Amino acid sequence: MQGYPVAEAARILGVPTGTVKSRCARGRARLLPMLTHLRVDTVGNEPPEGGRNRTPGASVPPVSEPTETGPTDPAAAKGGGGGA
């Protein structure tokens, strides 16, 4: 985050350091396909074998639609933010 160390960014944002690390990793993962054409260290700009120890596919599963048997209270859903 703009050159700040992870601990400082976490303090500024008011979140745990692990949250900052995971958000940075997700951001890098989303940017990688958009920036591979700029890499000069690979012939033909193919991704390296194995892709930096990453498994293929999305790092975050897609959002599933609510089902009829699921919770009806929006605050019961993850991240519902139903605050009091």
VMD Tcl script that builds the backbone (N, CA, C; Angstrom):
set m [mol new atoms 252]
animate dup $m
set s [atomselect $m all]
$s set {name element resname resid chain x y z} {
  {N N MET 1 A 0.845 -1.178 0.000}
  {CA C MET 1 A 0.000 0.000 0.000}
  {C C MET 1 A 0.882 1.231 0.000}
  {N N GLN 2 A 1.130 1.772 -1.132}
  {CA C GLN 2 A 1.887 2.997 -1.324}
  {C C GLN 2 A 3.213 3.008 -0.586}
  {N N GLY 3 A 3.893 1.851 -0.531}
  {CA C GLY 3 A 5.210 1.783 0.070}
  {C C GLY 3 A 5.236 1.644 1.578}
  {N N TYR 4 A 4.090 1.561 2.233}
  {CA C TYR 4 A 4.055 1.386 3.680}
  {C C TYR 4 A 4.368 -0.062 4.033}
  {N N PRO 5 A 5.055 -0.286 5.163}
  {CA C PRO 5 A 5.209 -1.667 5.638}
  {C C PRO 5 A 3.834 -2.237 6.000}
  {N N VAL 6 A 3.716 -3.559 5.991}
  {CA C VAL 6 A 2.437 -4.215 6.255}
  {C C VAL 6 A 1.858 -3.769 7.598}
  {N N ALA 7 A 2.691 -3.729 8.634}
  {CA C ALA 7 A 2.207 -3.362 9.971}
  {C C ALA 7 A 1.660 -1.933 9.989}
  {N N GLU 8 A 2.330 -1.041 9.301}
  {CA C GLU 8 A 1.874 0.363 9.263}
  {C C GLU 8 A 0.572 0.490 8.467}
  {N N ALA 9 A 0.480 -0.215 7.345}
  {CA C ALA 9 A -0.756 -0.187 6.555}
  {C C ALA 9 A -1.911 -0.748 7.370}
  {N N ALA 10 A -1.658 -1.813 8.134}
  {CA C ALA 10 A -2.703 -2.406 8.973}
  {C C ALA 10 A -3.165 -1.411 10.034}
  {N N ARG 11 A -2.217 -0.687 10.629}
  {CA C ARG 11 A -2.575 0.302 11.639}
  {C C ARG 11 A -3.412 1.420 11.033}
  {N N ILE 12 A -3.004 1.908 9.872}
  {CA C ILE 12 A -3.728 2.997 9.201}
  {C C ILE 12 A -5.148 2.570 8.854}
  {N N LEU 13 A -5.286 1.345 8.334}
  {CA C LEU 13 A -6.590 0.842 7.911}
  {C C LEU 13 A -7.427 0.312 9.071}
  {N N GLY 14 A -6.784 0.066 10.208}
  {CA C GLY 14 A -7.509 -0.465 11.354}
  {C C GLY 14 A -7.920 -1.913 11.184}
  {N N VAL 15 A -7.068 -2.692 10.510}
  {CA C VAL 15 A -7.346 -4.111 10.282}
  {C C VAL 15 A -6.116 -4.918 10.701}
  {N N PRO 16 A -6.271 -6.239 10.914}
  {CA C PRO 16 A -5.115 -7.073 11.244}
  {C C PRO 16 A -4.109 -7.143 10.091}
  {N N THR 17 A -2.849 -7.438 10.426}
  {CA C THR 17 A -1.819 -7.520 9.385}
  {C C THR 17 A -2.126 -8.621 8.373}
  {N N GLY 18 A -2.722 -9.716 8.824}
  {CA C GLY 18 A -3.080 -10.796 7.897}
  {C C GLY 18 A -4.070 -10.342 6.845}
  {N N THR 19 A -4.962 -9.429 7.216}
  {CA C THR 19 A -5.935 -8.896 6.264}
  {C C THR 19 A -5.225 -8.091 5.186}
  {N N VAL 20 A -4.252 -7.284 5.588}
  {CA C VAL 20 A -3.481 -6.497 4.615}
  {C C VAL 20 A -2.736 -7.429 3.672}
  {N N LYS 21 A -2.118 -8.470 4.222}
  {CA C LYS 21 A -1.373 -9.412 3.385}
  {C C LYS 21 A -2.279 -10.122 2.392}
  {N N SER 22 A -3.453 -10.567 2.853}
  {CA C SER 22 A -4.337 -11.299 1.944}
  {C C SER 22 A -4.912 -10.372 0.876}
  {N N ARG 23 A -5.222 -9.136 1.245}
  {CA C ARG 23 A -5.740 -8.185 0.244}
  {C C ARG 23 A -4.682 -7.864 -0.800}
  {N N CYS 24 A -3.436 -7.733 -0.375}
  {CA C CYS 24 A -2.355 -7.489 -1.337}
  {C C CYS 24 A -2.173 -8.680 -2.266}
  {N N ALA 25 A -2.232 -9.884 -1.702}
  {CA C ALA 25 A -2.078 -11.088 -2.522}
  {C C ALA 25 A -3.208 -11.198 -3.537}
  {N N ARG 26 A -4.430 -10.927 -3.110}
  {CA C ARG 26 A -5.564 -10.986 -4.039}
  {C C ARG 26 A -5.443 -9.922 -5.119}
  {N N GLY 27 A -4.976 -8.742 -4.755}
  {CA C GLY 27 A -4.776 -7.683 -5.741}
  {C C GLY 27 A -3.721 -8.069 -6.764}
  {N N ARG 28 A -2.601 -8.635 -6.280}
  {CA C ARG 28 A -1.555 -9.084 -7.209}
  {C C ARG 28 A -2.078 -10.167 -8.140}
  {N N ALA 29 A -2.870 -11.090 -7.598}
  {CA C ALA 29 A -3.425 -12.175 -8.423}
  {C C ALA 29 A -4.343 -11.621 -9.505}
  {N N ARG 30 A -5.100 -10.583 -9.178}
  {CA C ARG 30 A -6.008 -9.996 -10.180}
  {C C ARG 30 A -5.251 -9.180 -11.217}
  {N N LEU 31 A -4.127 -8.585 -10.826}
  {CA C LEU 31 A -3.340 -7.780 -11.762}
  {C C LEU 31 A -2.485 -8.633 -12.701}
  {N N LEU 32 A -2.046 -9.795 -12.245}
  {CA C LEU 32 A -1.125 -10.619 -13.024}
  {C C LEU 32 A -1.573 -10.858 -14.459}
  {N N PRO 33 A -2.817 -11.310 -14.709}
  {CA C PRO 33 A -3.201 -11.547 -16.109}
  {C C PRO 33 A -3.229 -10.267 -16.943}
  {N N MET 34 A -3.448 -9.142 -16.293}
  {CA C MET 34 A -3.517 -7.875 -17.047}
  {C C MET 34 A -2.135 -7.326 -17.380}
  {N N LEU 35 A -1.103 -7.804 -16.675}
  {CA C LEU 35 A 0.227 -7.229 -16.849}
  {C C LEU 35 A 1.244 -8.179 -17.459}
  {N N THR 36 A 0.866 -9.425 -17.749}
  {CA C THR 36 A 1.840 -10.389 -18.267}
  {C C THR 36 A 2.457 -9.931 -19.582}
  {N N HIS 37 A 1.760 -9.179 -20.383}
  {CA C HIS 37 A 2.324 -8.720 -21.653}
  {C C HIS 37 A 3.507 -7.770 -21.437}
  {N N LEU 38 A 3.680 -7.244 -20.244}
  {CA C LEU 38 A 4.776 -6.327 -19.953}
  {C C LEU 38 A 6.044 -7.046 -19.507}
  {N N ARG 39 A 5.929 -8.342 -19.187}
  {CA C ARG 39 A 7.093 -9.094 -18.711}
  {C C ARG 39 A 8.066 -9.330 -19.846}
  {N N VAL 40 A 9.350 -9.167 -19.552}
  {CA C VAL 40 A 10.377 -9.398 -20.562}
  {C C VAL 40 A 11.216 -10.623 -20.229}
  {N N ASP 41 A 10.984 -11.255 -19.071}
  {CA C ASP 41 A 11.803 -12.381 -18.650}
  {C C ASP 41 A 11.293 -13.730 -19.124}
  {N N THR 42 A 10.216 -13.763 -19.913}
  {CA C THR 42 A 9.712 -15.027 -20.449}
  {C C THR 42 A 9.586 -14.903 -21.960}
  {N N VAL 43 A 9.949 -15.955 -22.676}
  {CA C VAL 43 A 9.857 -15.974 -24.132}
  {C C VAL 43 A 8.387 -16.068 -24.514}
  {N N GLY 44 A 7.903 -15.156 -25.292}
  {CA C GLY 44 A 6.521 -15.173 -25.735}
  {C C GLY 44 A 5.535 -14.811 -24.633}
  {N N ASN 45 A 6.056 -14.406 -23.499}
  {CA C ASN 45 A 5.237 -13.995 -22.355}
  {C C ASN 45 A 4.276 -15.068 -21.856}
  {N N GLU 46 A 4.660 -16.357 -21.996}
  {CA C GLU 46 A 3.854 -17.416 -21.396}
  {C C GLU 46 A 4.118 -17.401 -19.901}
  {N N PRO 47 A 3.101 -17.756 -19.096}
  {CA C PRO 47 A 3.350 -17.830 -17.657}
  {C C PRO 47 A 4.356 -18.918 -17.353}
  {N N PRO 48 A 5.221 -18.722 -16.354}
  {CA C PRO 48 A 6.203 -19.756 -16.030}
  {C C PRO 48 A 5.522 -21.062 -15.636}
  {N N GLU 49 A 6.220 -22.179 -15.836}
  {CA C GLU 49 A 5.676 -23.496 -15.504}
  {C C GLU 49 A 5.252 -23.526 -14.042}
  {N N GLY 50 A 4.015 -23.902 -13.792}
  {CA C GLY 50 A 3.529 -23.973 -12.424}
  {C C GLY 50 A 2.975 -22.663 -11.913}
  {N N GLY 51 A 3.304 -21.548 -12.512}
  {CA C GLY 51 A 2.722 -20.268 -12.139}
  {C C GLY 51 A 3.041 -19.805 -10.727}
  {N N ARG 52 A 4.287 -19.752 -10.364}
  {CA C ARG 52 A 4.694 -19.237 -9.052}
  {C C ARG 52 A 4.057 -20.002 -7.894}
  {N N ASN 53 A 4.086 -21.314 -7.957}
  {CA C ASN 53 A 3.544 -22.154 -6.888}
  {C C ASN 53 A 2.058 -21.924 -6.661}
  {N N ARG 54 A 1.357 -21.559 -7.666}
  {CA C ARG 54 A -0.074 -21.321 -7.536}
  {C C ARG 54 A -0.831 -22.407 -8.287}
  {N N THR 55 A -1.977 -22.773 -7.762}
  {CA C THR 55 A -2.823 -23.713 -8.470}
  {C C THR 55 A -3.693 -22.929 -9.441}
  {N N PRO 56 A -4.018 -23.531 -10.598}
  {CA C PRO 56 A -4.833 -22.800 -11.560}
  {C C PRO 56 A -6.235 -22.537 -11.023}
  {N N GLY 57 A -6.844 -21.488 -11.510}
  {CA C GLY 57 A -8.212 -21.157 -11.114}
  {C C GLY 57 A -8.255 -19.930 -10.218}
  {N N ALA 58 A -9.459 -19.557 -9.856}
  {CA C ALA 58 A -9.656 -18.373 -9.036}
  {C C ALA 58 A -9.184 -18.627 -7.610}
  {N N SER 59 A -8.632 -17.593 -6.972}
  {CA C SER 59 A -8.181 -17.740 -5.593}
  {C C SER 59 A -9.341 -17.619 -4.621}
  {N N VAL 60 A -10.437 -17.055 -5.071}
  {CA C VAL 60 A -11.609 -16.890 -4.224}
  {C C VAL 60 A -12.783 -17.552 -4.932}
  {N N PRO 61 A -13.515 -18.431 -4.243}
  {CA C PRO 61 A -14.645 -19.083 -4.909}
  {C C PRO 61 A -15.728 -18.065 -5.278}
  {N N PRO 62 A -16.496 -18.342 -6.323}
  {CA C PRO 62 A -17.546 -17.408 -6.712}
  {C C PRO 62 A -18.632 -17.333 -5.641}
  {N N VAL 63 A -19.314 -16.208 -5.600}
  {CA C VAL 63 A -20.395 -16.010 -4.636}
  {C C VAL 63 A -21.572 -16.877 -5.045}
  {N N SER 64 A -22.091 -17.645 -4.104}
  {CA C SER 64 A -23.245 -18.478 -4.418}
  {C C SER 64 A -24.521 -17.704 -4.112}
  {N N GLU 65 A -25.528 -17.998 -4.880}
  {CA C GLU 65 A -26.819 -17.344 -4.684}
  {C C GLU 65 A -27.504 -17.923 -3.449}
  {N N PRO 66 A -28.263 -17.117 -2.709}
  {CA C PRO 66 A -28.970 -17.646 -1.537}
  {C C PRO 66 A -30.000 -18.695 -1.949}
  {N N THR 67 A -30.169 -19.680 -1.090}
  {CA C THR 67 A -31.138 -20.737 -1.375}
  {C C THR 67 A -32.348 -20.563 -0.479}
  {N N GLU 68 A -33.418 -21.274 -0.799}
  {CA C GLU 68 A -34.626 -21.178 0.016}
  {C C GLU 68 A -34.399 -21.733 1.412}
  {N N THR 69 A -33.469 -22.689 1.538}
  {CA C THR 69 A -33.216 -23.293 2.841}
  {C C THR 69 A -32.183 -22.516 3.643}
  {N N GLY 70 A -31.571 -21.492 3.036}
  {CA C GLY 70 A -30.543 -20.708 3.720}
  {C C GLY 70 A -31.148 -19.748 4.726}
  {N N PRO 71 A -30.280 -19.029 5.463}
  {CA C PRO 71 A -30.775 -18.096 6.463}
  {C C PRO 71 A -31.571 -16.963 5.816}
  {N N THR 72 A -32.641 -16.557 6.478}
  {CA C THR 72 A -33.443 -15.464 5.950}
  {C C THR 72 A -33.042 -14.136 6.561}
  {N N ASP 73 A -32.335 -14.179 7.669}
  {CA C ASP 73 A -31.876 -12.958 8.320}
  {C C ASP 73 A -30.593 -12.488 7.637}
  {N N PRO 74 A -30.579 -11.289 6.995}
  {CA C PRO 74 A -29.378 -10.835 6.304}
  {C C PRO 74 A -28.173 -10.724 7.232}
  {N N ALA 75 A -28.398 -10.441 8.502}
  {CA C ALA 75 A -27.282 -10.325 9.444}
  {C C ALA 75 A -26.649 -11.681 9.723}
  {N N ALA 76 A -27.354 -12.768 9.436}
  {CA C ALA 76 A -26.826 -14.102 9.687}
  {C C ALA 76 A -25.845 -14.508 8.595}
  {N N ALA 77 A -25.872 -13.840 7.459}
  {CA C ALA 77 A -24.949 -14.156 6.368}
  {C C ALA 77 A -23.570 -13.627 6.708}
  {N N LYS 78 A -22.531 -14.294 6.165}
  {CA C LYS 78 A -21.182 -13.852 6.410}
  {C C LYS 78 A -20.999 -12.427 5.916}
  {N N GLY 79 A -20.453 -11.579 6.758}
  {CA C GLY 79 A -20.236 -10.196 6.379}
  {C C GLY 79 A -21.506 -9.395 6.318}
  {N N GLY 80 A -22.559 -9.883 6.961}
  {CA C GLY 80 A -23.846 -9.203 6.908}
  {C C GLY 80 A -23.831 -7.807 7.492}
  {N N GLY 81 A -22.933 -7.558 8.440}
  {CA C GLY 81 A -22.818 -6.225 9.015}
  {C C GLY 81 A -24.097 -5.730 9.638}
  {N N GLY 82 A -24.848 -6.635 10.261}
  {CA C GLY 82 A -26.139 -6.274 10.813}
  {C C GLY 82 A -26.072 -5.389 12.037}
  {N N GLY 83 A -24.921 -4.922 12.436}
  {CA C GLY 83 A -24.661 -4.075 13.609}
  {C C GLY 83 A -25.862 -3.573 14.382}
  {N N ALA 84 A -25.629 -3.322 15.632}
  {CA C ALA 84 A -26.732 -2.896 16.509}
  {C C ALA 84 A -26.843 -1.407 16.633}
}
mol reanalyze $m
mol bondsrecalc $m
mol representation Tube
mol addrep $m
